[in-house]
Structures are given as C-alpha cells and as structure tokens.
C-alpha cells in the first residue's frame, strides 16, 4: 500500500495504564474506501487502539497520520471534526431524548435561529430508512430496544461528513436480517469512498464484508493481510498465538456438547404473559440443565427472562421455583430465592463504570458479606481473588475501575457477580456478546461445570450455533409465544430456523401449523 493510498497510518503505538501495558507497539493501516477488520482476543488492545485514534485516550508513544497529516486528537469531538465517526459496542446516546435529537445532537438544523424540528425529524426518518428502520423519530430513544439504538448510533455516524467509520461490535445486538442491512450500508459507504474499521468476534461477518484484517495479540499487531488469503483456522490461530493444527486439535467451537443428566424440576413457567411483548410462554429448567431461548429480536426472549426475575410484573401465567408457587415482586425477591440474571445491556444494566472490579463483582453478594452494615473486607478480598482467577479476568488488580477493562473482561466480572452468590438458577442474556473466540469456550466450559454441579441455566442467544451446541433443550419463541421445544437429535440450527420462520416444527401435523 503506497503512501498516497493510505487514509490512516498508526505506527508503533504504545499505551500503559497503572500496572498494565495495554499497547506495546501496535500498528494499523487503512486505505480509502477499505473495510478493514481489527480482531484479537479480549484484552488484546483493540479498544485501547481505537480510543487513541478517536482522542478518548492519549498515546504514550508512536505516530498517527490521518488523511495525509500527523494528528493527535485531544477529544472524540476533534476526531469527528476531522472525519472520524465511531460506533461503540455500548451505545453512547441519550435515552431520554428523541431519536431525531440523538442523531443530530449538536448539529440541529436551524431556521430563524431556532431548531427546525420538522426538517430534523424528516431527515432522521430518511436516514434510518437507509437501514430499513421505520420508527417514530419523535419518541424517546430509550423506549426502543438495543438493536434500534444501535441503528440510530450508526445513522448518527454516517450523517456527518466522514472519511472513516469505526464500528465496534456493531452486530452484537442485531439479528441476521438487520446485520445484512448493516452490511449493505457498509458496502454503500465503501462505494462512496468511506473507509470502515470493523471490530467483531463473529468470524463469518469478517469474510462477508471485510477486505483486509489486522490481528492484535497482547498489545502488538502480529498480522496484517488480505481476508481472502487467510483462512478461519489460521486467523484464530494468530489471535490465540497457536499453530493452526493446535487450534484444530483443540476444537475451537464456542460450545461443546455435554451429556445431560436427568434433572429434577427447578423452574416451571406456564402461560407467562405481559402485553405487548409476552403473550403466552411456557418454559421449564431442571437442576443441572441448560435450556436456551431462541427467536428473533422482538420475539419476547428478554422480556420473558425479566418476568422470571421479577424485573417486570406478571399479568398472566404461573411461576413455580424450587417446587413451590412464587410471585417475585422485585429482583431482590428473585435473588433471595437463588436466581441470578446477567443482562444483555452490559453498560446500562450491568457494570457501574465508576466503581472498581472488586465493588462490581461483589455487588449482589454484599448483604451476605456485611454484618451490622460493615463489610467483611477479608471475605470480600478472598471472593474477588478466587473469581478473577477462575474466570481469567485480565485486570491490573481488584481495585482497577471496571470501565478500564475490555468489554469481554467486563462481561466476565458480571458473570462472577452472580456465580459468587451460589445461585440455583442463572439467567444469561447474550452471555457471549462481545466475547472473543477463545473466551467463549472458557465461559461455556464454566457453565457446563456449574450445570454438572446442579446449577440450572436459562440462556438467551442470537447465535443459533451456540444454542444448538451448548443447550440440552431449546424453547423457540415467536411473536411473544413459545411455539416449539427442541432437544436431542431435533436440536439443530436448521430446525430452529425453520420454527422461527414458520412457527412450527418440520414434522408438525398440517392442522397444527399456523396459516
């Protein structure tokens, strides 16, 4: 790649935090109109490199050139003004403001010195239409699901005069149809000469849309090349620092099947309902069993989990837990009964950014760690040390602010938060969202180990491969209702896709099929 064909050049970039060297000479080069993949395990330095590029962090060493000149952005606003737009994995918008306000915040169209609301709403709706998103742009953004919010963030990014769009796990909250729409937009931007840095842990997406790839490992760039010249096995091997034959022998699938023992009923939910999202869901989980919830976004998966956890109140149906009828009035009641819930929205409903790893990890355990309102620090330190080691959390120490950790390591801390309470049932909503290929296997191995010890798991995932390989049974939801339950040889990706599309299993009698 000649100098004339380089839009972005980052060379020998270094960055250290207290006790941790995050980047040790990383490099990244992107050409105009190129879709460039940036991959690596959690903690490899991807987010740090991007934050240095966009002015959120200041680099300790190295150089950055953008659009032919040396740059050292002091803020994300300065980077945006120069032509770099960023869409982070956790949506950084204002939930209480309208959709159109979020898209044009700070750049509102004016007429006679006042905001031209009609034009702004019209332009916002037109922009979202490019992504096949049709919502009331005058309504608060927080009223829409994460997928819509992600699309709004994308619309905001492309609404400015940008030369480079950075996308950090942009499909983590999208279903397959929405992801395809996103890929179409990326190709459209490429045709207009706009470059994209694409960060994802889903390998199939890299090959679907990316031209070149850079691999980070332990803060260094260890590979850069054309996507078409590197196979999946070789790419994973470079991420993990292993030989391809070692990766193949290790079986780098995200999940591994286990032999499920016979279980006794733990959770029994019948006819759960809360309009308009949940209209009749049946699901049960036995002790030591992993049960999945499948379905498109909007099918009612997360809403069902919230009903079980007491985060939303039941309008219809019955709930039994541990052999007795229950009606949780709040999450505190569910936690007291022995239920943990790791939410999909890590930023809004999971971590507390200003608190330490230790404080975040033991948040749900505090009542049992305290006596007369005083926390037993020795027990707290012991718990934190145990779970940091058990889950392989990469951190400078338990007192490091959790906001400084990578997304995958934040997710591990949230899992540890519930595991340290020794729950009977663990609800996991998209547990591998933003988790790299190596860590996926670690997390599922831990889940399997806990299930073998008698823990019940209710798992929601948009990745059908994870459900088919990691669950004993899967309940498929469609339009707020449970329409099928698959297990054994019937539990396949194709079978789940068929039910999601048609509302019935392939062998269902014709008279029972939805017209």
VOGU-3710 file (C-alpha; in Angstrom, 3 decimals, decimal comma):
1> xxxxxxxxxx> 0,000/0,000/0,000  1,636/3,252/-1,151  1,612/6,420/0,948  -0,836/8,001/-1,493  -3,266/5,147/-0,869  -3,203/5,373/2,934  -6,023/7,120/4,749  -4,909/6,059/8,229  -1,431/5,101/9,463  -0,880/4,173/13,110
11> xxxxxxxxxx> 2,688/3,037/13,788  4,360/1,657/16,932  1,620/2,987/19,220  2,207/2,393/22,937  -0,043/2,953/25,928  0,237/2,000/29,599  -2,188/2,214/32,478  -1,319/1,769/36,128  0,378/-1,620/36,319  -0,684/-2,682/32,797
21> xxxxxxxxxx> 0,912/-2,134/29,384  -2,085/-2,167/27,049  -0,238/-1,476/23,776  3,390/-2,352/23,084  3,925/-1,156/19,522  0,637/-1,658/17,701  0,166/-0,627/14,086  -2,873/-0,190/11,829  -3,104/0,951/8,209  -6,366/1,615/6,351
31> xxxxxxxxxx> -6,829/2,643/2,705  -9,560/4,955/1,371  -12,783/3,037/0,730  -11,469/-0,048/2,514  -13,333/-2,225/5,024  -10,628/-3,248/7,484  -11,166/-5,865/10,190  -9,491/-5,403/13,582  -9,538/-8,622/15,591  -7,991/-10,164/18,678
41> xxxxxxxxxx> -8,905/-11,710/21,992  -10,421/-9,645/24,791  -7,634/-7,599/26,314  -5,521/-7,699/23,134  -5,675/-3,894/22,879  -8,337/-3,293/20,201  -10,446/-0,852/22,230  -7,372/0,997/23,516  -6,038/1,449/19,974  -9,393/2,787/18,779
51> xxxxxxxxxx> -9,715/5,147/21,748  -6,276/6,559/20,972  -7,291/7,066/17,348  -10,501/8,862/18,347  -8,985/11,046/21,070  -10,531/9,323/24,083  -7,020/8,301/25,254  -3,623/9,961/24,718  -0,904/7,681/23,428  2,431/7,299/25,208
61> xxxxxxxxxx> 4,398/6,767/22,021  4,168/6,134/18,300  2,639/8,158/15,476  -0,776/8,617/13,883  -1,355/10,038/10,414  -4,836/10,657/9,032  -5,728/11,994/5,597  -2,077/12,787/4,900  -1,131/14,680/8,070  0,135/13,947/11,566
71> xxxxxxxxxx> -2,685/14,061/14,116  -3,007/13,835/17,891  -6,682/14,271/18,692  -7,371/15,551/22,201  -11,053/14,564/22,228  -13,583/12,460/20,300  -15,123/15,724/19,098  -11,849/16,717/17,472  -11,633/13,334/15,736  -15,201/13,675/14,479
81> xxxxxxxxxx> -14,484/17,141/13,117  -11,517/15,661/11,214  -13,788/12,996/9,653  -13,710/10,002/12,027  -17,025/8,669/13,375  -17,197/5,902/15,978  -19,965/3,482/16,933  -19,125/1,788/20,210  -20,400/-1,619/21,312  -22,260/0,057/24,184
91> xxxxxxxxxx> -24,497/2,707/22,635  -23,404/6,170/23,828  -26,582/8,146/23,260  -29,144/9,933/25,452  -32,126/7,645/26,178  -34,497/10,430/27,316  -34,008/12,483/24,151  -35,886/11,685/20,951  -34,451/9,548/18,157  -34,011/12,575/15,875
101> xxxxxxxxxx> -32,367/14,618/18,640  -29,842/11,836/19,197  -28,983/11,681/15,507  -28,466/15,446/15,120  -27,348/16,380/18,646  -25,014/19,373/18,413  -25,793/19,736/14,696  -29,518/20,514/14,804  -30,839/22,234/11,637  -31,887/25,808/12,397
111> xxxxxxxxxx> -34,409/28,230/10,973  -34,574/31,827/12,141  -32,209/30,878/14,949  -34,469/28,107/16,256  -34,368/24,341/15,784  -36,210/23,306/12,641  -37,995/20,307/14,167  -39,897/19,375/11,023  -36,748/19,193/8,920  -34,793/17,365/11,648
121> xxxxxxxxxx> -37,494/14,721/12,098  -37,825/14,299/8,335  -34,063/13,903/7,843  -33,810/11,470/10,767  -36,568/9,264/9,369  -34,936/9,365/5,936  -31,540/8,369/7,355  -32,997/5,437/9,308  -34,860/4,356/6,196  -31,454/3,546/4,661
131> xxxxxxxxxx> -31,148/0,872/7,359  -34,707/-0,373/6,888  -35,617/1,012/10,329  -39,030/2,643/10,496  -39,822/4,096/13,930  -41,388/7,255/15,322  -38,322/9,520/15,470  -40,092/11,941/17,824  -40,227/9,344/20,619  -37,527/8,928/23,313
141> xxxxxxxxxx> -34,710/6,658/22,190  -34,792/4,729/25,474  -38,199/3,321/24,573  -36,705/1,253/21,766  -34,661/-1,946/22,006  -30,881/-2,163/21,762  -30,991/-3,110/18,071  -32,841/0,093/17,153  -30,489/2,136/19,340  -27,514/0,580/17,532
151> xxxxxxxxxx> -29,009/1,599/14,178  -29,587/5,142/15,482  -25,915/5,307/16,516  -24,964/4,200/13,003  -27,277/6,791/11,439  -25,660/9,488/13,568  -22,192/8,361/12,481  -22,920/8,463/8,752  -24,942/11,692/8,947  -21,755/13,744/9,245
161> xxxxxxxxxx> -19,134/14,366/6,585  -16,999/11,362/7,497  -13,985/9,705/5,889  -13,659/6,793/8,344  -16,306/4,960/10,386  -15,162/2,804/13,297  -17,637/0,051/14,218  -17,029/-1,791/17,496  -19,145/-4,988/17,573  -21,938/-3,316/15,545
171> xxxxxxxxxx> -23,932/-6,544/15,047  -23,841/-7,739/18,668  -27,484/-6,685/19,170  -28,741/-7,354/15,627  -30,464/-10,369/14,152  -29,433/-11,811/10,777  -31,773/-9,594/8,730  -30,614/-6,431/10,475  -26,976/-7,484/10,128  -27,435/-7,920/6,369
181> xxxxxxxxxx> -28,907/-4,406/6,177  -25,848/-3,115/8,031  -23,515/-4,908/5,620  -25,382/-3,276/2,739  -24,772/0,147/4,294  -21,062/-0,638/4,757  -20,802/-1,605/1,080  -22,650/1,595/0,144  -20,196/3,661/2,202  -17,315/1,841/0,530
191> xxxxxxxxxx> -18,726/2,764/-2,868  -18,728/6,397/-1,736  -15,052/6,172/-0,749  -15,679/5,997/3,015  -13,463/3,575/4,946  -14,618/1,319/7,782  -12,755/-0,275/10,678  -14,845/-3,297/11,612  -14,366/-4,960/15,017  -16,214/-8,196/15,675
201> xxxxxxxxxx> -15,729/-11,650/17,195  -18,019/-13,273/14,621  -15,648/-14,663/12,012  -18,290/-15,223/9,322  -19,005/-11,475/9,312  -15,354/-10,669/8,630  -15,324/-12,765/5,473  -18,691/-11,384/4,386  -17,759/-7,716/4,363  -14,034/-7,048/5,038
211> xxxxxxxxxx> -11,173/-6,520/2,555  -8,174/-6,739/4,896  -7,510/-7,711/8,512  -5,134/-6,769/11,329  -4,679/-9,103/14,299  -3,721/-7,780/17,738  -2,321/-10,033/20,454  -1,018/-8,863/23,829  -0,862/-5,252/22,696  1,032/-5,910/19,454
221> xxxxxxxxxx> -0,005/-6,182/15,810  1,001/-9,726/14,882  -0,539/-9,964/11,404  -1,888/-7,772/8,627  -3,123/-9,084/5,288  -5,941/-9,701/2,820  -9,008/-11,519/4,156  -9,188/-13,759/1,108  -5,661/-15,041/1,765  -6,127/-16,155/5,367
231> xxxxxxxxxx> -8,458/-18,975/6,397  -10,569/-19,050/9,550  -8,385/-21,629/11,252  -5,221/-19,645/10,532  -6,886/-16,410/11,703  -7,990/-17,938/15,016  -4,502/-19,404/15,469  -2,930/-15,961/15,046  -5,378/-14,498/17,595  -4,571/-17,202/20,139
241> xxxxxxxxxx> -0,829/-17,405/19,436  -1,014/-21,067/18,456  -0,325/-23,186/15,404  -3,330/-23,994/13,165  -3,004/-27,723/13,924  -3,159/-26,968/17,667  -6,356/-24,977/17,165  -7,878/-27,781/15,090  -6,971/-30,375/17,708  -8,386/-28,186/20,464
251> xxxxxxxxxx> -11,795/-27,900/18,827  -12,320/-24,143/18,676  -16,108/-24,224/18,610  -17,724/-21,826/21,017  -19,531/-24,584/22,883  -19,162/-28,287/23,392  -21,992/-30,752/23,856  -22,285/-32,460/27,193  -24,234/-35,445/28,393  -27,159/-34,042/30,368
261> xxxxxxxxxx> -28,090/-35,982/33,463  -31,688/-36,486/34,464  -32,823/-33,421/36,366  -35,447/-32,503/38,906  -37,724/-29,523/38,158  -36,320/-26,190/39,302  -38,167/-23,537/37,290  -41,628/-24,106/35,825  -43,293/-21,246/33,945  -46,693/-21,698/32,321
271> xxxxxxxxxx> -48,573/-19,212/30,178  -46,414/-16,225/31,109  -47,866/-13,007/29,792  -47,276/-9,276/29,832  -48,583/-7,292/26,864  -47,476/-6,409/24,296  -44,248/-8,460/24,199  -45,082/-11,700/26,055  -48,347/-13,391/25,096  -48,034/-16,935/26,393
281> xxxxxxxxxx> -44,668/-18,528/27,137  -44,053/-21,963/28,632  -40,538/-22,815/29,750  -39,001/-25,084/32,364  -35,471/-25,591/33,627  -34,273/-28,511/35,694  -31,456/-28,531/38,197  -28,256/-29,180/36,247  -29,900/-28,391/32,910  -29,047/-25,738/30,303
291> xxxxxxxxxx> -32,154/-24,508/28,470  -31,991/-21,985/25,636  -34,453/-19,359/24,444  -34,324/-18,816/20,680  -36,151/-16,353/18,469  -35,757/-13,141/16,532  -35,260/-9,823/18,264  -38,695/-8,734/19,479  -39,898/-12,323/19,943  -40,059/-11,814/23,704
301> xxxxxxxxxx> -36,912/-13,566/24,912  -35,512/-10,844/27,188  -38,997/-9,858/28,316  -39,653/-13,469/29,401  -36,415/-13,515/31,392  -37,362/-10,253/33,105  -40,720/-11,727/34,127  -38,997/-14,747/35,662  -36,546/-12,482/37,505  -39,217/-10,148/38,855
311> xxxxxxxxxx> -37,885/-7,129/36,945  -41,338/-6,805/35,327  -44,636/-7,844/36,898  -46,661/-10,767/35,544  -50,050/-10,035/34,017  -50,830/-13,679/33,302  -49,444/-17,158/33,906  -47,980/-19,184/36,741  -44,448/-19,459/38,066  -43,031/-22,233/40,244
321> xxxxxxxxxx> -39,490/-22,252/41,582  -37,925/-24,892/43,750  -41,196/-26,831/43,947  -43,422/-24,002/45,179  -45,580/-21,284/43,635  -43,817/-17,921/43,566  -44,602/-14,361/42,534  -41,479/-12,229/42,682  -42,343/-8,610/43,363  -38,820/-7,429/42,576
331> xxxxxxxxxx> -35,397/-8,710/41,509  -34,400/-8,681/45,184  -37,023/-11,376/45,845  -35,651/-13,476/42,970  -32,054/-13,057/44,140  -33,059/-14,072/47,669  -34,710/-17,203/46,224  -31,498/-18,131/44,386  -31,790/-16,622/40,882  -29,119/-14,561/39,123
341> xxxxxxxxxx> -29,615/-12,544/35,922  -26,808/-11,309/33,663  -28,395/-8,714/31,368  -27,744/-8,231/27,670  -27,201/-4,485/28,131  -23,894/-4,565/29,968  -23,484/-0,791/30,133  -26,977/0,296/31,216  -27,956/-2,657/33,420  -24,665/-4,302/34,338
351> xxxxxxxxxx> -21,488/-2,509/35,262  -21,148/0,616/37,407  -18,330/2,334/35,479  -17,001/4,493/38,306  -16,617/1,575/40,707  -13,783/-0,929/40,909  -13,671/-4,508/39,670  -13,989/-5,668/43,286  -17,017/-3,493/44,022  -18,778/-4,539/40,805
361> xxxxxxxxxx> -18,039/-8,222/41,321  -19,393/-8,405/44,880  -22,367/-6,087/44,424  -25,023/-8,832/44,676  -23,114/-10,555/47,477  -22,839/-7,514/49,776  -25,815/-8,423/52,028  -24,146/-11,697/52,988  -20,708/-10,073/53,325  -21,905/-7,439/55,777
371> xxxxxxxxxx> -22,554/-7,631/59,484  -24,283/-4,710/61,193  -23,738/-2,745/57,988  -19,969/-3,335/57,918  -18,492/-5,320/55,000  -16,099/-8,123/55,884  -13,159/-6,967/53,725  -11,160/-10,150/54,192  -14,007/-12,318/52,861  -14,637/-9,843/50,054
381> xxxxxxxxxx> -10,962/-9,905/49,013  -10,968/-13,712/49,061  -14,092/-13,974/46,893  -12,778/-11,459/44,369  -9,367/-13,105/44,135  -10,976/-16,528/43,612  -13,281/-15,460/40,775  -10,766/-13,246/38,995  -8,523/-16,298/38,780  -11,326/-18,760/37,977
391> xxxxxxxxxx> -12,717/-16,717/35,079  -9,343/-15,416/33,884  -10,260/-11,731/34,215  -7,448/-9,586/32,809  -7,051/-6,672/35,204  -4,296/-4,686/36,884  -5,899/-5,599/40,192  -9,233/-5,755/42,015  -9,235/-2,003/42,632  -8,902/-1,034/38,961
401> xxxxxxxxxx> -12,011/0,848/37,690  -14,098/-1,585/35,669  -14,551/0,976/32,887  -10,869/0,463/32,007  -11,387/-3,244/31,254  -12,181/-4,584/27,802  -15,797/-5,477/27,052  -15,122/-9,194/27,373  -13,460/-8,824/30,751  -16,333/-6,651/31,973
411> xxxxxxxxxx> -18,658/-9,487/30,968  -16,592/-11,966/32,961  -16,870/-9,748/36,043  -20,665/-9,656/35,643  -20,780/-13,454/35,407  -18,639/-13,657/38,525  -21,042/-11,283/40,299  -23,786/-13,888/40,111  -21,675/-17,012/40,416  -20,252/-15,845/43,744
421> xxxxxxxxxx> -23,801/-15,770/45,182  -24,025/-19,537/44,559  -27,374/-19,336/42,731  -29,706/-22,229/41,914  -30,723/-20,721/38,566  -28,652/-18,419/36,372  -30,312/-16,456/33,561  -27,813/-15,416/30,881  -28,977/-12,930/28,243  -26,474/-12,974/25,350
431> xxxxxxxxxx> -23,589/-14,165/27,590  -21,036/-14,202/24,763  -21,892/-10,804/23,301  -18,521/-9,152/22,678  -16,600/-12,228/23,824  -13,702/-13,450/21,691  -13,422/-16,929/20,205  -11,029/-18,156/22,880  -13,043/-16,840/25,841  -16,298/-18,319/24,517
441> xxxxxxxxxx> -15,043/-21,833/25,097  -13,832/-20,886/28,584  -17,187/-19,431/29,593  -19,224/-22,341/28,275  -16,870/-24,817/29,932  -17,541/-22,995/33,194  -21,301/-23,046/32,572  -21,143/-26,787/31,854  -19,133/-27,334/35,023  -21,703/-25,431/37,075
451> xxxxxxxxxx> -24,579/-27,321/35,449  -22,891/-30,609/36,296  -22,833/-29,412/39,908  -26,611/-28,813/39,818  -26,971/-25,211/38,615  -29,905/-24,563/36,281  -29,186/-22,224/33,355  -31,643/-20,315/31,159  -29,653/-18,911/28,223  -30,695/-16,414/25,565
461> xxxxxxxxxx> -28,572/-16,108/22,428  -28,990/-14,726/18,933  -26,374/-17,190/17,684  -28,175/-20,431/16,897  -24,912/-22,361/16,824  -24,359/-21,517/20,483  -27,817/-22,767/21,406  -27,626/-25,974/19,383  -24,198/-26,893/20,732  -24,480/-25,561/24,274
471> xxxxxxxxxx> -28,027/-26,407/25,416  -29,838/-29,554/26,489  -33,165/-28,144/25,277  -34,226/-25,021/23,390  -37,602/-23,288/23,572  -38,338/-21,239/20,436  -40,319/-18,013/20,814  -42,213/-16,304/18,034  -44,335/-13,155/18,371  -44,345/-13,418/22,159
481> xxxxxxxxxx> -45,349/-17,082/22,330  -43,441/-20,333/22,803  -44,090/-22,300/19,616  -41,747/-25,287/19,902  -39,340/-27,123/22,167  -36,378/-28,937/20,631  -33,988/-31,448/22,165  -31,834/-34,437/21,275  -31,305/-35,026/17,567  -34,024/-32,445/16,764
491> xxxxxxxxxx> -31,944/-29,656/18,300  -30,187/-28,245/15,218  -29,654/-24,812/13,710  -31,823/-25,713/10,712  -34,660/-26,900/12,951  -34,588/-23,677/14,982  -34,508/-21,535/11,838  -37,481/-23,430/10,444  -39,531/-22,866/13,610  -38,559/-19,184/13,792
501> xxxxxxxxxx> -39,635/-18,726/10,162  -42,840/-20,791/10,132  -43,956/-21,103/13,752  -43,915/-24,903/13,740  -41,523/-27,838/13,541  -40,985/-29,575/10,215  -42,802/-32,721/11,370  -45,796/-30,938/12,932  -49,198/-32,118/11,624  -50,664/-29,824/8,998
511> xxxxx> -53,741/-28,963/11,071  -51,494/-27,538/13,834  -49,466/-25,302/11,563  -50,032/-21,543/11,649  -51,592/-20,258/8,453
//
